Amino acid sequence: MTTPVQPDEGRSNTVETLQVANSELAHRLEEAEETIRAIRQGAVDAFVIQDLASYRVFTLESADRPYRLFVEQMQQGVATLDGDGTIVYCNRRLAELLKMPHGRAVGAPLRDFVAADDRVRYAELLSRGKLRSSRGEVYLQQADGGAVPVSLTFEALPVDDGPLVGVFVSDLTIQKHHEQLVSAQAALREADQRKNEFLALLAHELRNPLAPISNAIDILRMASHDTAAIQSICAMLERQVGQMVRLVDDLLDVSRISHDKVELQKARVDLASIITHAIDSVRPTATSMDHELLVSLPSTPVYLDGDAVRLTQVFANLLDNACKFTPNGGHVWVTAEVRRAGSGRPDEVVVRIRDSGIGIPADQLSRVFEMFTQIDTSLGRPRSGLGIGLTLVKSLVEIHGGRVEAHSDGPGRGSEFVVLLPIMAGEGSADQPGSSLALAAPTHRILVADDNRDSAESLAMRLRLGGHETHAVFDGLAAVEMAEALRPDVVLLDVGMPQLNGHDACRRIRSQSWGEKMVLIAQTGWGQEEDRRQTTEAGFDGHLVKPVDVAALMKLVDSLRRDRDRPEASPLKP
């Protein structure tokens, strides 16, 4: 049922509705008249109309049109900000820098387009810009996710109706790219210079041992019956060859470390034994320079989980440097102490190697562990080196979970290197670093194959003097033929030989019934992990890098022969 509306009541509602509409129209008319007055007075520059999808900006023509055209044609971004940093006007160039429509930039805070890491810096620049000119560099975040380096210059604008700040935005992309190129070119020039210095130094270091070796040859010819002279010459040759081997080994170690190919043979090792072996390796140098070595180690054993050979190399390098760069009659101190870490962290041992030598300038302390760094480059320096020893020290210590530091009070005031390594808890026996062994019994029949005749014959002679039966051939094909005829216990094969390379010679020997249990060892100048993998795949039992250490060779041979003779080993085919 519908209730009828009384005539008077309907008229009343209609009147009220008309009054509300009239009031609203009057208000809108006043706003329009006020806008027209503002336009006529030049107080309005543009309209910004927002719809559901975007902003639309309409710029008004006025007396300042030439100025606006000039600003729009500028290669810099230009914007006017209100007191809180909102963009009330910007030119097209700024929108292009931001890679967004012009209408979206107007009405948004400029801060929203500044990279997050630079917003604190931007706030400081804006705050100063409200009072005086300020300038700084930031990165603007672009709509497509990119970032552009810019320089912002803020200027306070003299207006009466509230604080306004003008900002000029200059794209620094080309400038930054140029700076990067200049920096890269400088780095390349420095690297090239250091490379040339290194090559010259390497040539110098390799020539140094060659001079006494050459002299030794003449002396041996002239004093062949002087036993004392021969013994002295042999000791000298051993030192010089050892120096050359060490140079080559250091270079190879640097390559392995730089390619992350160092494999540690970790075991429980005694720190005192490591340091003792390191001291023994530098004692001849210390004695020849009349240095006093003072050592203080903990009274109880300190055990490390580490590679004994590599750790010995670390301390030997540091001690060798201490001796080399300390004038004759100096002092070298070696101390070690255990530092308790607490809080569940492993304890560590602190080893200090200090000297009374030439010291390190303050500006060089941060560079001593860099590759090819030479602190003393004068012609009168006491001894030289390749500048890679400390790089190796740092890398080897770090892969053992430790760290190394360098300290010095300056030139002429000595140096101190501190090695900190985590220690193992508990007591127990430790594996000891290997030492040089004498030639071991029993004797063996050994075939040496090398296309370098001097190398093959000299090694065969050295082994023969040790009581072994030896034979030498000079290509891979002859090695296979001689191996079949002699049936030696051991075959030493050079990898790079004519007729048949070492890998293929090894495979041919292994393919024969008489060669299945024969000990085959590669002797080569190639010692990278990939080289060792290839010799293993070819069938070699071992891989030795030239010059071959005879003691290490015989230790390896005896170990391999024992494995061959075990009852569980596969029998030879008939």
C-alpha positions as CSV (number, residue, x, y, z in Angstrom):
1,M,0.0,0.0,0.0
2,T,1.4,3.4,-1.0
3,T,1.1,6.4,1.3
4,P,0.3,9.6,-0.7
5,V,2.5,12.7,-0.3
6,Q,0.7,15.8,0.8
7,P,1.1,18.8,-1.6
8,D,2.7,21.1,0.9
9,E,5.2,18.5,2.0
10,G,6.4,17.9,-1.6
11,R,6.8,21.6,-2.3
12,S,9.0,22.0,0.8
13,N,11.4,19.2,-0.3
14,T,11.8,20.7,-3.7
15,V,12.6,24.2,-2.3
16,E,15.3,22.8,0.0
17,T,16.9,20.8,-2.9
18,L,17.0,23.9,-5.0
19,Q,18.5,26.0,-2.2
20,V,21.3,23.5,-1.8
21,A,22.0,23.3,-5.5
22,N,22.0,27.1,-5.7
23,S,24.4,27.4,-2.9
24,E,26.8,24.9,-4.5
25,L,26.6,26.7,-7.8
26,A,27.3,30.0,-6.1
27,H,30.4,28.5,-4.4
28,R,31.7,27.1,-7.7
29,L,31.1,30.5,-9.4
30,E,33.1,32.2,-6.7
31,E,36.0,29.7,-7.3
32,A,35.8,30.3,-11.0
33,E,35.8,34.0,-10.6
34,E,38.7,33.8,-8.2
35,T,40.6,31.6,-10.7
36,I,39.9,34.1,-13.5
37,R,41.2,36.9,-11.4
38,A,44.4,34.9,-10.6
39,I,44.9,34.2,-14.3
40,R,44.5,37.9,-15.2
41,Q,46.9,38.9,-12.4
42,G,49.5,36.3,-13.7
43,A,49.4,34.3,-10.5
44,V,48.5,31.0,-12.2
45,D,51.0,29.3,-14.5
46,A,49.3,26.0,-15.3
47,F,46.4,23.7,-14.5
48,V,47.0,20.2,-13.3
49,I,43.9,18.0,-13.8
50,Q,43.8,14.5,-12.3
51,D,41.6,11.8,-13.7
52,L,41.5,8.1,-12.8
53,A,44.5,7.2,-14.9
54,S,46.9,10.1,-14.9
55,Y,47.7,13.8,-14.5
56,R,47.0,16.3,-17.3
57,V,49.0,19.6,-17.3
58,F,47.8,22.7,-19.1
59,T,50.3,25.5,-19.3
60,L,48.9,29.0,-19.7
61,E,50.2,31.6,-22.1
62,S,51.4,34.7,-20.3
63,A,54.0,37.4,-20.4
64,D,56.6,34.9,-19.1
65,R,56.2,32.6,-22.1
66,P,59.7,33.3,-23.5
67,Y,61.1,32.3,-20.1
68,R,59.1,29.1,-20.1
69,L,60.2,28.3,-23.6
70,F,63.8,28.8,-22.6
71,V,63.4,26.5,-19.5
72,E,61.7,23.8,-21.6
73,Q,64.6,23.8,-24.1
74,M,67.3,23.5,-21.5
75,Q,69.4,20.3,-21.4
76,Q,69.2,20.4,-17.7
77,G,66.2,19.3,-15.7
78,V,64.5,22.1,-13.9
79,A,61.9,22.0,-11.1
80,T,60.2,24.2,-8.6
81,L,59.6,22.6,-5.2
82,D,57.3,23.7,-2.4
83,G,58.5,23.7,1.2
84,D,58.2,19.9,1.7
85,G,59.9,19.1,-1.6
86,T,56.8,18.4,-3.7
87,I,57.3,19.2,-7.4
88,V,55.0,22.0,-8.4
89,Y,56.6,22.5,-11.8
90,C,59.2,20.7,-13.8
91,N,60.4,20.9,-17.4
92,R,60.3,18.1,-19.9
93,R,64.0,17.3,-19.5
94,L,63.5,16.3,-15.9
95,A,60.6,14.0,-16.9
96,E,62.9,12.5,-19.5
97,L,65.6,11.8,-17.0
98,L,63.1,10.1,-14.8
99,K,61.7,8.2,-17.8
100,M,58.1,8.9,-17.0
101,P,55.3,11.1,-18.3
102,H,55.6,14.8,-17.4
103,G,52.3,14.8,-15.7
104,R,53.3,12.1,-13.2
105,A,56.3,14.0,-12.0
106,V,54.3,17.1,-11.1
107,G,52.6,16.8,-7.7
108,A,55.0,14.1,-6.5
109,P,57.8,14.6,-3.9
110,L,61.2,14.7,-5.6
111,R,62.4,12.6,-2.8
112,D,60.4,9.7,-4.2
113,F,62.6,9.6,-7.2
114,V,65.9,9.7,-5.3
115,A,67.7,6.4,-4.8
116,A,67.2,5.0,-1.3
117,D,70.9,5.2,-0.4
118,D,71.0,8.9,-1.3
119,R,67.9,10.1,0.4
120,V,69.6,11.3,3.6
121,R,72.0,13.3,1.5
122,Y,69.1,14.7,-0.6
123,A,67.3,15.8,2.6
124,E,70.4,17.7,3.7
125,L,70.7,19.4,0.4
126,L,67.0,20.4,0.3
127,S,67.2,21.7,3.9
128,R,70.2,23.9,3.1
129,G,68.6,25.0,-0.2
130,K,65.7,26.6,1.5
131,L,68.2,29.1,3.1
132,R,71.0,29.4,0.6
133,S,72.5,27.7,-2.5
134,S,73.5,24.1,-2.1
135,R,74.9,21.5,-4.4
136,G,75.5,17.8,-4.3
137,E,75.4,14.5,-6.3
138,V,72.8,11.8,-5.9
139,Y,71.3,9.0,-8.0
140,L,67.8,9.3,-9.3
141,Q,65.7,6.2,-9.7
142,Q,64.1,5.9,-13.1
143,A,60.7,4.5,-13.9
144,D,62.2,1.5,-15.7
145,G,64.3,0.5,-12.7
146,G,67.5,2.1,-13.8
147,A,69.5,4.8,-12.0
148,V,71.0,7.9,-13.3
149,P,73.8,10.0,-11.6
150,V,72.9,13.7,-11.3
151,S,74.1,16.9,-9.8
152,L,71.4,18.8,-7.9
153,T,71.7,22.6,-7.4
154,F,69.2,24.1,-5.0
155,E,68.3,27.8,-4.9
156,A,65.8,29.5,-2.5
157,L,63.2,31.5,-4.6
158,P,62.1,34.9,-3.4
159,V,58.3,34.6,-3.1
160,D,55.7,36.0,-0.7
161,D,53.2,33.2,-0.5
162,G,55.4,30.4,1.0
163,P,58.8,28.8,0.7
164,L,59.7,27.7,-2.8
165,V,63.0,26.1,-3.9
166,G,64.3,26.0,-7.5
167,V,66.4,23.0,-8.4
168,F,68.6,22.3,-11.4
169,V,69.2,18.7,-12.3
170,S,72.3,17.9,-14.4
171,D,72.8,14.4,-15.9
172,L,76.3,13.1,-14.9
173,T,76.2,9.9,-16.9
174,I,78.8,11.0,-19.5
175,Q,81.0,12.6,-16.8
176,K,80.9,9.4,-14.6
177,H,81.6,7.2,-17.6
178,H,84.6,9.4,-18.5
179,E,85.8,9.3,-14.9
180,Q,85.6,5.5,-14.9
181,L,87.5,5.3,-18.2
182,V,90.2,7.6,-16.8
183,S,90.4,5.5,-13.6
184,A,90.6,2.3,-15.6
185,Q,93.3,3.7,-17.9
186,A,95.3,4.8,-14.8
187,A,94.9,1.3,-13.3
188,L,96.0,-0.3,-16.6
189,R,99.0,1.9,-16.8
190,E,100.0,1.1,-13.2
191,A,99.4,-2.6,-13.8
192,D,101.5,-2.5,-17.0
193,Q,104.3,-0.7,-15.2
194,R,104.2,-3.2,-12.3
195,K,104.2,-6.0,-14.9
196,N,107.3,-4.6,-16.6
197,E,109.0,-4.1,-13.3
198,F,108.1,-7.7,-12.3
199,L,109.4,-9.2,-15.5
200,A,112.7,-7.2,-15.1
201,L,112.9,-8.4,-11.5
202,L,112.1,-12.0,-12.5
203,A,114.9,-11.9,-15.1
204,H,117.3,-10.5,-12.4
205,E,116.3,-13.1,-9.8
206,L,116.7,-16.0,-12.3
207,R,120.1,-14.7,-13.5
208,N,121.5,-14.4,-10.0
209,P,121.7,-18.2,-9.4
210,L,122.9,-18.8,-13.0
211,A,126.1,-16.9,-12.4
212,P,127.4,-19.1,-9.5
213,I,126.1,-22.2,-11.3
214,S,128.1,-21.3,-14.4
215,N,131.2,-20.6,-12.2
216,A,130.7,-24.0,-10.6
217,I,131.0,-25.8,-13.9
218,D,134.4,-24.2,-14.5
219,I,135.6,-25.0,-11.0
220,L,134.5,-28.6,-11.2
221,R,136.5,-28.9,-14.5
222,M,139.6,-27.3,-12.9
223,A,139.4,-28.9,-9.4
224,S,138.1,-32.3,-10.2
225,H,140.5,-33.9,-7.6
226,D,140.0,-31.4,-4.9
227,T,137.4,-33.1,-2.6
228,A,137.0,-30.0,-0.4
229,A,136.3,-27.7,-3.3
230,I,133.9,-30.2,-4.8
231,Q,131.9,-30.4,-1.6
232,S,131.8,-26.6,-1.3
233,I,130.6,-26.3,-4.9
234,C,127.9,-29.0,-4.3
235,A,126.6,-27.1,-1.3
236,M,126.6,-23.9,-3.3
237,L,124.8,-25.5,-6.3
238,E,122.2,-27.0,-3.9
239,R,121.5,-23.5,-2.5
240,Q,121.2,-21.8,-5.9
241,V,119.0,-24.5,-7.4
242,G,116.8,-24.4,-4.3
243,Q,116.4,-20.7,-4.8
244,M,115.4,-21.1,-8.4
245,V,112.9,-23.8,-7.5
246,R,111.5,-21.6,-4.8
247,L,110.9,-18.8,-7.3
248,V,109.1,-21.1,-9.7
249,D,107.1,-22.7,-6.9
250,D,106.0,-19.3,-5.6
251,L,104.9,-18.2,-9.1
252,L,102.9,-21.4,-9.5
253,D,101.3,-21.0,-6.0
254,V,100.2,-17.5,-6.8
255,S,98.5,-18.9,-10.0
256,R,96.8,-21.7,-8.0
257,I,95.6,-19.3,-5.3
258,S,94.3,-16.7,-7.8
259,H,92.3,-19.4,-9.5
260,D,91.1,-20.9,-6.1
261,K,92.8,-24.3,-6.9
262,V,94.9,-24.7,-3.7
263,E,94.1,-28.0,-2.0
264,L,95.2,-28.3,1.6
265,Q,96.3,-31.7,3.0
266,K,95.1,-31.0,6.5
267,A,96.1,-33.0,9.6
268,R,96.7,-32.4,13.3
269,V,100.1,-30.6,13.4
270,D,102.3,-29.2,16.1
271,L,103.0,-25.5,15.9
272,A,106.5,-25.9,17.4
273,S,107.4,-28.5,14.8
274,I,106.2,-26.1,12.0
275,I,108.2,-23.2,13.3
276,T,111.3,-25.3,13.9
277,H,111.2,-26.5,10.2
278,A,110.7,-22.9,9.0
279,I,113.7,-21.7,11.1
280,D,115.8,-24.5,9.8
281,S,115.1,-23.5,6.2
282,V,116.3,-19.9,6.8
283,R,119.2,-20.7,9.2
284,P,121.8,-20.6,6.5
285,T,120.7,-17.1,5.5
286,A,120.7,-16.0,9.1
287,T,124.1,-17.4,9.8
288,S,125.6,-15.9,6.6
289,M,124.3,-12.5,7.7
290,D,125.4,-12.9,11.3
291,H,121.8,-12.5,12.6
292,E,120.7,-13.6,16.1
293,L,117.5,-15.7,16.1
294,L,115.6,-15.5,19.3
295,V,112.7,-18.0,19.7
296,S,110.1,-18.2,22.5
297,L,107.3,-20.8,22.1
298,P,104.6,-22.0,24.6
299,S,105.8,-24.7,27.0
300,T,102.9,-27.0,26.2
301,P,102.1,-28.3,22.7
302,V,99.9,-26.2,20.5
303,Y,98.0,-28.1,17.8
304,L,96.6,-26.8,14.5
305,D,94.3,-28.3,11.9
306,G,96.4,-27.4,8.9
307,D,98.6,-28.4,6.0
308,A,102.1,-28.8,7.5
309,V,103.9,-28.0,4.3
310,R,101.8,-24.8,3.6
311,L,102.1,-23.6,7.2
312,T,105.9,-24.1,7.1
313,Q,105.9,-22.1,3.9
314,V,104.1,-19.2,5.6
315,F,106.6,-18.9,8.5
316,A,109.6,-19.6,6.3
317,N,108.5,-16.7,4.0
318,L,108.1,-14.3,6.9
319,L,111.4,-15.4,8.5
320,D,113.2,-15.2,5.1
321,N,112.0,-11.6,4.7
322,A,113.0,-10.7,8.2
323,C,116.5,-12.0,7.5
324,K,116.8,-10.5,4.1
325,F,115.7,-7.0,5.1
326,T,117.7,-6.8,8.3
327,P,121.3,-5.5,8.0
328,N,124.1,-7.8,9.0
329,G,124.4,-8.5,12.7
330,G,120.7,-7.8,13.3
331,H,118.1,-9.6,15.4
332,V,115.0,-11.6,14.5
333,W,112.5,-12.6,17.2
334,V,109.9,-15.4,17.0
335,T,107.3,-15.6,19.7
336,A,104.1,-17.4,20.1
337,E,101.3,-17.3,22.7
338,V,97.8,-18.8,23.0
339,R,95.0,-16.3,23.2
340,R,91.8,-17.5,24.8
341,A,88.8,-16.4,22.7
342,G,85.8,-17.3,25.0
343,S,82.1,-17.0,24.1
344,G,82.2,-20.4,22.2
345,R,84.8,-19.2,19.7
346,P,87.9,-21.3,19.1
347,D,91.1,-20.2,20.8
348,E,93.9,-18.9,18.6
349,V,97.6,-18.8,18.6
350,V,99.4,-15.5,17.9
351,V,102.8,-15.9,16.3
352,R,104.9,-12.7,16.0
353,I,108.0,-12.5,13.8
354,R,109.8,-9.2,14.5
355,D,113.1,-7.9,13.2
356,S,115.5,-5.0,13.6
357,G,115.6,-4.3,9.9
358,I,114.8,-1.6,7.4
359,G,111.2,-1.1,8.5
360,I,108.2,-0.2,6.4
361,P,107.0,3.4,5.6
362,A,103.5,4.2,7.0
363,D,102.1,4.7,3.5
364,Q,103.3,1.3,2.4
365,L,101.8,-0.8,5.3
366,S,98.5,-1.2,3.6
367,R,100.1,-2.4,0.4
368,V,102.7,-5.0,1.6
369,F,100.4,-7.9,1.0
370,E,99.6,-6.8,-2.6
371,M,101.1,-8.7,-5.5
372,F,104.6,-7.6,-6.7
373,T,104.9,-4.9,-4.0
374,Q,108.5,-3.9,-3.4
375,I,109.1,-1.8,-0.3
376,D,112.8,-1.2,-0.9
377,T,113.4,-0.6,-4.7
378,S,116.9,1.0,-4.4
379,L,119.9,-0.5,-6.1
380,G,121.6,-0.8,-2.7
381,R,118.8,-2.9,-1.1
382,P,120.3,-5.8,0.8
383,R,118.4,-8.6,-1.1
384,S,115.6,-8.6,-3.5
385,G,112.6,-10.8,-4.3
386,L,109.6,-11.0,-6.6
387,G,107.2,-9.3,-4.2
388,I,104.9,-12.3,-4.1
389,G,105.9,-13.9,-0.8
390,L,103.7,-11.8,1.4
391,T,100.8,-12.3,-1.0
392,L,101.2,-16.0,-0.6
393,V,101.4,-15.7,3.2
394,K,98.2,-13.8,3.4
395,S,96.3,-16.2,1.1
396,L,97.6,-19.3,2.9
397,V,96.8,-18.0,6.3
398,E,93.3,-17.0,5.3
399,I,92.5,-20.4,3.8
400,H,93.5,-21.9,7.2
401,G,90.9,-19.7,8.8
402,G,93.4,-17.1,10.2
403,R,94.6,-13.6,9.5
404,V,97.9,-11.8,9.2
405,E,98.9,-8.2,10.1
406,A,101.9,-6.0,9.4
407,H,103.3,-3.4,11.8
408,S,106.2,-1.0,11.7
409,D,107.2,2.2,13.4
410,G,108.7,3.4,10.1
411,P,112.0,3.2,8.1
412,G,114.9,1.9,10.0
413,R,112.8,0.8,13.0
414,G,112.2,-2.8,12.1
415,S,109.0,-4.7,11.2
416,E,106.6,-7.1,12.9
417,F,104.3,-9.6,11.2
418,V,101.6,-11.2,13.3
419,V,99.9,-14.5,12.3
420,L,96.8,-15.5,14.1
421,L,95.5,-19.1,13.6
422,P,92.7,-21.1,15.2
423,I,94.0,-23.9,17.4
424,M,92.7,-27.4,18.1
425,A,91.5,-28.3,21.6
426,G,92.9,-31.3,23.4
427,E,96.2,-33.2,23.5
428,G,97.6,-35.9,21.3
429,S,100.3,-36.7,18.8
430,A,100.6,-34.6,15.7
431,D,101.7,-35.3,12.2
432,Q,105.1,-33.8,11.4
433,P,106.1,-32.0,8.3
434,G,108.1,-34.2,6.0
435,S,111.9,-33.8,5.9
436,S,114.4,-34.7,3.3
437,L,115.2,-38.5,3.3
438,A,118.3,-40.3,2.1
439,L,118.0,-42.7,-0.8
440,A,116.1,-45.8,0.5
441,A,116.9,-49.5,0.0
442,P,116.2,-51.7,-1.8
443,T,117.7,-50.6,-5.1
444,H,115.5,-50.5,-8.2
445,R,115.9,-50.9,-12.0
446,I,114.8,-47.4,-13.3
447,L,114.2,-46.2,-16.8
448,V,114.4,-42.4,-17.4
449,A,112.7,-41.0,-20.5
450,D,113.2,-37.3,-21.4
451,D,113.8,-35.5,-24.7
452,N,116.2,-33.2,-22.8
453,R,119.3,-35.4,-23.0
454,D,121.1,-33.5,-20.2
455,S,118.1,-33.8,-17.9
456,A,117.7,-37.6,-18.6
457,E,121.3,-38.5,-18.3
458,S,122.0,-36.4,-15.2
459,L,119.0,-37.8,-13.4
460,A,120.0,-41.4,-14.4
461,M,123.5,-40.7,-13.1
462,R,122.2,-39.3,-9.8
463,L,120.1,-42.4,-9.3
464,R,123.0,-44.7,-10.3
465,L,125.2,-43.1,-7.7
466,G,122.5,-43.9,-5.2
467,G,122.9,-47.6,-6.0
468,H,120.2,-48.1,-8.6
469,E,120.4,-49.6,-12.0
470,T,119.4,-46.9,-14.5
471,H,118.8,-46.5,-18.2
472,A,118.0,-43.4,-20.2
473,V,116.1,-42.9,-23.5
474,F,115.1,-39.7,-25.3
475,D,111.6,-40.1,-26.8
476,G,108.3,-41.7,-26.0
477,L,108.5,-44.5,-28.6
478,A,112.0,-45.6,-27.3
479,A,110.6,-45.5,-23.8
480,V,107.9,-48.1,-24.6
481,E,110.4,-50.3,-26.5
482,M,113.0,-50.2,-23.7
483,A,110.3,-50.8,-21.0
484,E,109.3,-54.0,-22.8
485,A,112.9,-55.1,-23.2
486,L,114.2,-54.2,-19.7
487,R,110.9,-54.7,-17.6
488,P,112.1,-52.0,-15.1
489,D,110.6,-51.6,-11.7
490,V,110.1,-47.8,-12.3
491,V,109.7,-45.7,-15.4
492,L,110.1,-41.9,-15.2
493,L,108.4,-40.4,-18.2
494,D,108.6,-36.8,-19.4
495,V,105.2,-35.6,-20.6
496,G,106.3,-33.6,-23.6
497,M,108.4,-35.9,-25.9
498,P,108.7,-36.4,-29.6
499,Q,107.7,-39.6,-31.4
500,L,105.2,-40.4,-28.6
501,N,104.2,-38.0,-25.8
502,G,104.4,-39.2,-22.2
503,H,100.6,-39.7,-21.8
504,D,100.4,-42.0,-24.8
505,A,103.6,-43.8,-23.8
506,C,102.1,-44.5,-20.4
507,R,98.9,-45.8,-21.9
508,R,100.8,-48.2,-24.2
509,I,102.8,-49.6,-21.3
510,R,99.7,-50.0,-19.2
511,S,97.9,-51.8,-22.0
512,Q,100.5,-54.6,-21.8
513,S,100.4,-57.4,-19.3
514,W,104.0,-56.8,-18.3
515,G,103.2,-53.1,-17.6
516,E,100.1,-53.5,-15.4
517,K,102.0,-53.3,-12.1
518,M,105.0,-51.3,-13.3
519,V,105.5,-48.0,-11.4
520,L,105.0,-45.2,-13.9
521,I,105.8,-41.7,-12.7
522,A,105.3,-38.5,-14.7
523,Q,108.2,-36.0,-14.5
524,T,107.3,-32.6,-16.0
525,G,107.5,-28.9,-15.7
526,W,103.7,-28.7,-15.6
527,G,102.3,-28.8,-12.1
528,Q,98.8,-27.4,-12.2
529,E,95.8,-29.4,-10.9
530,E,94.6,-29.9,-14.5
531,D,98.1,-31.3,-15.4
532,R,97.9,-33.8,-12.5
533,R,94.4,-34.8,-13.5
534,Q,95.6,-35.6,-17.0
535,T,98.5,-37.7,-15.9
536,T,96.2,-39.7,-13.5
537,E,93.8,-40.3,-16.3
538,A,96.7,-41.5,-18.6
539,G,97.5,-44.2,-16.0
540,F,100.5,-42.7,-14.1
541,D,101.0,-43.6,-10.4
542,G,102.6,-40.3,-9.5
543,H,103.3,-36.8,-10.8
544,L,106.6,-35.0,-9.9
545,V,107.5,-31.5,-11.0
546,K,111.0,-30.8,-12.3
547,P,113.6,-30.6,-11.0
548,V,112.8,-33.9,-9.4
549,D,113.7,-34.2,-5.7
550,V,115.4,-37.6,-5.6
551,A,114.6,-38.1,-1.9
552,A,110.9,-37.5,-2.6
553,L,111.1,-39.7,-5.7
554,M,112.4,-42.7,-3.8
555,K,110.0,-42.2,-1.0
556,L,107.1,-42.3,-3.6
557,V,108.6,-45.3,-5.4
558,D,109.0,-47.3,-2.1
559,S,105.5,-46.5,-1.1
560,L,104.1,-47.5,-4.5
561,R,106.2,-50.7,-4.6
562,R,104.9,-51.7,-1.2
563,D,101.4,-51.3,-2.4
564,R,102.2,-53.4,-5.5
565,D,103.6,-56.2,-3.4
566,R,100.7,-56.5,-1.0
567,P,98.9,-59.9,-1.2
568,E,95.6,-58.3,-1.9
569,A,97.0,-56.6,-5.0
570,S,95.8,-57.9,-8.4
571,P,98.2,-60.6,-9.7
572,L,100.0,-60.2,-12.9
573,K,98.4,-61.9,-15.9
574,P,100.4,-64.8,-17.3
